[in-house]
Amino acid sequence: MKLIVQPDAGIAPVVTAIKQARKSIDVLIFRLDRYEISRALEGAVARGVRVRALTAHENRGGTKSLRKLEMRLLESGVTVSRTADDLVRYHGKMMIVDGRVLHMYGFNFTAMDMEKSRSFGVVTKNEKLVNEGIKLFNADFDRQAYVPGQERFIVSPENSRERLAAFIKAARKELLIYDPKVTDSAMLRLLEERVKAGVDVRIIGKVDSKFDDIDHERYPGKRLHVRTIIRDGQRAFVGSQSLRRIELDKRREIGLVVNDRSVVSQLQQVFESDWAETASGRKAAKEAERNGKKDEKQLAAAS
């Protein structure tokens, strides 16, 4: 498994994956304004790759840009399907290359997300996860029902509330969370319970004002567009769903539970680096520096 860190990685991992495809590409598109990606998809079709694009029925900008994108893709030979309108929004971000490599993203294919926002993506060849991604893509592409079949593959609204609640409850030492807006009361109560149990819970993002006792800070960079939970330094969730009722229960959101220790360690390092730049992080660093100087003086006096 590999980790993509934005904005550091930029567009390269996505374009490279498309250019390396030999047989097929299945891609979910919620937003796309990086034409390098659409051109890469067109290039894949030209060299004989079967490309299927599943576009959202709408996004916050409406439908005009999506319909324009659909026409361009269709004209280049991409097979395009539009998501159903039975859910409030289809917001998942996923690409499957050659039926054997799954890309799960927290970011859209936009300059804002890929060049100016903190976000993550994971790439895996795990056969069970890839097959589950294919199953979900086919179901949504054909507007058929999807039945979850892999516990590490998290899909809203089918299983995300149950699986993410269990993921949070299992924390014993630490929960490090990136989330633009945590407002679901049930999830916040679970986080409070973990705090009371002695778990170090820290959130980079916004939290419902009723739960201000949970340690949280604004993202210190330009923009936050990622949903990630790092648990006890051993496992992590990376996906598109915030801990908000609408994203857990009313929208199509997709994520993965990551158990690759190297990837989890990288996520933890990025979080701690970002946290160090927050008000709480800088305050803790100053206190540690003062305590260090105090200890040095005590040692000097004792000697």
C-alpha positions in Angstrom: 0.0 0.0 0.0 1.2 3.5 -0.8 0.2 6.9 0.6 -0.4 10.0 -1.4 0.0 13.3 0.6 -1.5 16.5 -0.8 -0.6 19.1 -1.6 2.9 17.7 -1.8 2.3 15.0 -4.4 0.0 17.1 -6.7 -1.4 15.7 -9.9 1.4 13.4 -10.7 0.2 10.1 -9.0 -3.2 10.3 -10.7 -1.8 11.1 -14.2 0.9 8.5 -13.9 -1.6 5.8 -12.9 -3.8 6.6 -15.9 -0.8 6.6 -18.3 0.3 3.2 -16.9 -3.1 1.5 -17.5 -3.0 -1.2 -20.1 -6.5 -2.7 -20.1 -9.1 -0.7 -18.1 -9.8 2.3 -16.0 -12.9 2.8 -13.8 -13.0 6.2 -12.2 -15.5 8.2 -10.1 -15.6 11.9 -10.8 -17.3 14.4 -8.4 -15.3 17.4 -9.6 -12.6 17.8 -12.2 -11.0 21.0 -13.4 -7.5 19.6 -14.0 -7.6 19.0 -17.7 -4.3 17.0 -17.6 -6.5 14.2 -16.1 -9.2 14.4 -18.7 -6.5 14.4 -21.4 -4.8 11.4 -19.8 -8.1 9.6 -19.9 -8.6 10.5 -23.5 -5.1 9.3 -24.2 -5.8 5.9 -22.5 -8.8 5.4 -24.8 -6.7 6.2 -27.8 -4.2 3.4 -26.9 -7.0 0.9 -26.5 -7.8 1.1 -22.8 -11.4 0.6 -21.8 -12.3 3.7 -19.7 -15.5 4.0 -17.7 -16.3 7.2 -15.9 -19.0 7.5 -13.3 -19.9 11.2 -12.9 -22.0 12.7 -10.0 -25.5 13.7 -10.9 -24.7 17.0 -9.3 -22.3 18.9 -7.1 -22.4 22.1 -5.2 -21.8 24.0 -8.5 -24.9 22.5 -10.0 -24.8 20.4 -13.2 -23.5 22.6 -16.0 -19.8 21.8 -15.6 -20.5 18.1 -15.1 -22.6 17.8 -18.2 -19.9 19.6 -20.2 -17.3 17.2 -18.8 -19.6 14.2 -19.7 -19.9 15.4 -23.3 -16.1 15.8 -23.7 -15.4 12.3 -22.3 -18.1 10.7 -24.5 -16.6 12.4 -27.5 -13.2 11.0 -26.7 -14.6 7.4 -26.4 -15.0 7.1 -22.7 -18.1 5.2 -21.5 -19.9 7.5 -19.2 -22.6 6.8 -16.6 -24.3 9.3 -14.3 -24.9 8.4 -10.7 -28.5 8.0 -9.5 -30.3 10.8 -7.7 -31.6 8.5 -4.8 -28.9 9.9 -2.5 -28.3 13.6 -1.6 -24.9 13.4 -3.2 -22.4 10.9 -4.7 -19.2 12.2 -3.2 -16.8 9.2 -3.3 -13.4 9.5 -5.0 -12.0 6.3 -6.4 -10.2 4.9 -9.4 -9.5 1.2 -10.3 -6.7 0.5 -12.8 -6.5 -2.7 -14.8 -8.8 -4.4 -12.3 -5.9 -4.9 -9.9 -5.0 -1.5 -8.4 -7.4 0.5 -6.3 -6.9 4.2 -5.7 -8.9 5.7 -2.9 -8.8 9.5 -2.6 -9.9 12.1 -0.1 -9.4 14.8 -2.8 -11.2 15.8 -6.0 -9.5 16.2 -9.3 -9.2 19.9 -8.8 -6.4 22.4 -8.5 -7.7 23.6 -5.1 -7.8 20.0 -3.7 -4.5 18.8 -5.2 -2.3 21.9 -5.0 -3.6 23.9 -2.1 -5.3 21.5 0.4 -4.2 19.0 3.0 -5.5 15.7 1.8 -4.6 12.0 1.3 -5.0 9.1 -1.0 -4.1 5.5 -0.7 -3.2 3.0 -3.4 -3.5 -0.7 -2.8 -3.3 -4.0 -4.7 -5.0 -5.9 -2.0 -7.2 -8.3 -4.0 -10.2 -8.2 -1.6 -10.3 -4.4 -1.4 -9.8 -4.1 -5.2 -12.7 -6.6 -5.8 -14.9 -4.7 -3.4 -14.2 -1.5 -5.2 -15.1 -3.1 -8.5 -18.3 -4.4 -7.0 -19.3 -0.9 -5.7 -18.3 0.8 -9.0 -20.3 -1.7 -11.1 -23.4 -1.3 -8.8 -23.4 2.5 -8.9 -22.5 2.6 -12.7 -25.5 0.3 -13.5 -27.7 1.9 -10.8 -28.1 -1.3 -8.9 -28.1 -2.0 -5.2 -24.8 -2.4 -3.4 -24.4 -4.9 -0.6 -21.1 -4.5 1.5 -18.9 -7.5 1.6 -15.5 -6.3 3.0 -15.2 -5.0 6.5 -12.3 -2.6 5.7 -14.2 -1.1 2.8 -16.3 1.7 4.3 -19.3 2.9 2.3 -21.9 5.5 3.2 -24.8 5.1 3.8 -24.6 1.3 3.9 -22.0 0.6 6.6 -20.0 3.7 7.5 -21.8 4.6 10.8 -21.5 1.1 12.2 -17.9 0.6 11.0 -16.5 4.0 12.0 -18.2 3.8 15.4 -16.6 0.5 16.0 -13.2 1.9 14.8 -13.5 4.8 17.3 -14.6 2.5 20.2 -11.5 0.3 19.7 -9.1 3.1 20.5 -7.0 2.6 23.7 -4.4 5.3 23.6 -4.8 7.8 20.8 -7.2 9.1 18.1 -5.7 11.7 15.7 -8.4 13.1 13.4 -8.5 15.2 10.3 -12.1 16.3 9.6 -13.4 19.6 8.2 -16.6 19.4 10.3 -17.4 16.9 13.0 -21.1 17.4 14.0 -22.7 14.0 14.4 -23.8 13.8 18.0 -23.5 10.1 18.3 -19.9 10.1 17.0 -19.0 13.1 19.2 -20.4 11.2 22.3 -18.2 8.3 21.4 -15.2 10.6 21.2 -16.1 12.1 24.6 -16.2 8.6 26.0 -12.8 7.8 24.6 -11.5 11.1 26.2 -12.9 10.0 29.6 -11.3 6.6 29.2 -7.9 8.4 28.9 -7.5 8.3 25.2 -5.6 11.2 23.7 -8.2 12.6 21.1 -7.0 15.5 18.9 -8.9 16.9 16.0 -7.6 19.1 13.2 -10.8 20.7 11.9 -14.1 22.0 13.2 -16.2 20.5 16.0 -19.8 21.2 17.0 -19.7 23.9 19.7 -21.6 21.7 22.1 -18.5 19.5 22.3 -15.8 22.1 22.8 -14.2 20.0 25.5 -12.8 17.7 22.8 -9.3 19.0 21.9 -9.5 20.5 18.4 -7.7 23.1 16.3 -8.1 24.8 13.0 -5.9 23.4 10.2 -2.8 25.7 10.2 -2.4 25.7 6.4 -4.5 27.1 3.6 -7.3 24.5 3.4 -8.3 21.2 4.8 -10.0 18.7 2.6 -9.5 15.2 4.1 -11.2 12.8 6.4 -8.7 10.6 8.3 -8.7 8.9 11.7 -5.4 7.5 13.0 -5.9 5.0 15.8 -3.2 4.0 18.3 -0.5 4.4 15.7 -1.6 1.0 14.2 -4.6 1.6 12.0 -6.2 4.4 10.1 -9.3 5.3 8.2 -8.9 7.4 5.0 -11.9 8.4 3.0 -14.4 11.0 1.9 -16.9 10.9 4.7 -16.8 13.4 7.6 -18.3 12.5 11.0 -21.5 14.3 10.0 -25.0 12.8 9.8 -25.5 13.7 6.2 -22.2 12.1 5.1 -22.8 9.0 7.2 -26.5 8.4 6.4 -27.5 10.4 3.2 -24.7 10.4 0.8 -22.4 8.1 -1.1 -19.0 8.3 0.5 -16.2 5.8 0.4 -13.1 5.0 2.5 -10.7 2.4 3.6 -9.4 1.1 6.9 -5.6 1.0 6.5 -3.5 -1.5 8.5 -0.2 -1.0 6.7 2.1 0.2 9.5 4.3 2.2 7.2 1.4 4.1 5.8 -0.1 4.6 9.2 3.2 5.9 10.5 3.4 8.4 7.6 -0.1 9.6 8.3 0.8 10.1 12.0 3.9 12.0 11.2 2.0 14.4 8.9 -0.6 14.9 11.6 1.9 15.7 14.3 3.7 18.0 11.9 0.5 19.9 11.2 -0.5 19.9 14.9 2.8 21.4 15.9 1.8 24.5 13.8 -1.5 24.9 15.6 -2.0 27.2 18.6 -2.1 24.2 20.9 1.0 22.7 19.3 3.0 25.9 19.6 1.9 26.3 23.2 3.0 22.8 24.1 6.4 23.3 22.4 7.0 26.5 24.5 6.0 24.7 27.7 8.3 21.9 26.9 11.1 24.3 26.2 10.6 26.1 29.5 10.5 22.8 31.4 13.7 21.7 29.6 15.5 24.9 30.7 14.2 24.5 34.2 15.5 20.9 34.4 18.9 22.1 33.1 19.1 24.8 35.8 18.2 22.2 38.5 20.9 19.8 37.2 23.4 22.6 37.1 22.6 23.6 40.7 22.8 20.0 41.9 26.2 19.5 40.4 
